Amino acid sequence: PASGVSPPSPPGKDPERLRAAPQRGALPTLLLRRQRLPPLPLSMKVFRRKALVLCLGYVLLLLLTMLNLLDYKWHKEPQQCNEPSPARRAPSSPQQPLFQPRSDIRALYRPPAPPPRQRQLVYVFTTWRSGSSFFGELFNQNPEVFFLYEPVWHVWQKLYPGDAVSLQGAARDMLSSLYRCDLAVFQLYNTAGAGKNLTTLGIFGAATNKVICSSPLCPAYRKEMVGMVDDKVCKKCPPQRLSLLQDECHKYHTLVIKGVRVFDLAVLAPLMQDPALQLKVIHLVRDPRAVASSRIKSRHGLIRESLQVVRSRDPRIHRMPLLDASHKLNSKKEGGGGSDYHALGAMEVICSSMAKTLKTALRPPDWLKNNYLVVRYEDLVVDPIKTLRQVYGFVNLVVSPEMEKFALNMTSGPSYSSKPFVVSARNATQAVSAWRTALSFQQIRQIEEYCQQPMAILGYERVNSPEEVKDLGKTLLRKPRL
């Protein structure tokens, strides 16, 4: 092999025959080899049978599905027969067409679902002794409203003795959280001490809050039933975590907060401009002389707030001097003293901020247009049904007969209540004119000097003599400019 010479073939063997022999005998050899292969195992045969059964089942299922689709299409398509069979004829309605074709397009393209209802957020902008407690009950009693009564009270108590103006920013931040149902903000201004969690009954005004005193937080009342809450009954309710009240807040589409501690409407501008809130403001006003008379009557309960308000006065402004102690209301009998002095002094700050707000409302910026409503307390008590419908229409609420009856009963009481901070049925006429017999003429002149601008805009006429004050037959109300 190394020399390239093939080895000699065996004797008697032809090389050509040797090469041809395997070719002639190849087919029989392969057949013999195939016949000698071992048989398939039993497991392989079972697998093939199962695969065959599955294929047949799949084909059968496919045929059944096609038949069902054809049958569905036949019944859904409008019938083209001119004469229906007697079995399909409706003899009871011969005038109506026997076959009314239905369009598949209406079934495929149904009208879109209505968008989720936008939450309505409302702030009742007012001041002390303006009838705001009664006005707030118009929302507190409504089953569709989540109502909070003066929550900014917690800010003033925690940050005392801060003056009224310096606390406006903190008040706005608290309202921003509450309108998002973040009730944990109450804990930031908890005066109970470190480590003590505030409960539902620890919120200011909780004892008359219809949500807190009703199911599921308390079994004493039902939110859907219109009627005043007895604070003695509500105080017996079990205190609940604020998180449970927060869950209730999210269930309501209308959230109303009533407050007396925001003095300038411009403080609420960021909330009214926030598209996520779309806040509306209801400005509840009352004759400043009636407000001052009520403040003097409840002077001991408001002495702390009066001090904070008086501290906000600008010392650079030249003003009419405050009346001395000899002009206080029933000082000897009721022990007025300096509390009357501060009650009247607070009216200067209140009327100054009110004048600023009303001037803004006369020429409203874009953020205030269609989001601001003025309501006079005198109009509310004289014609409660009309005013209630106006207010509810502004905040997209429906006036129910129960709420109309409630408003009418609350303004048809036997007399004018002598108890401050208590909401009860009152005589409307006496509620409007009680200040005319309670204040001295000097006190009236003092208040009119402080409040002449808001009085002119709101339609409250000034008096010129003591005789005019005592003439109850003469009305001092005219049409307001707003």
Summary of the structure (lengths in Angstrom):
residues: 482
radius of gyration: 43.3
end to end distance: 125.5
largest distance: 163.8
contacts: 1315
relative contact order: 0.10
helix: 49%
strand: 7%
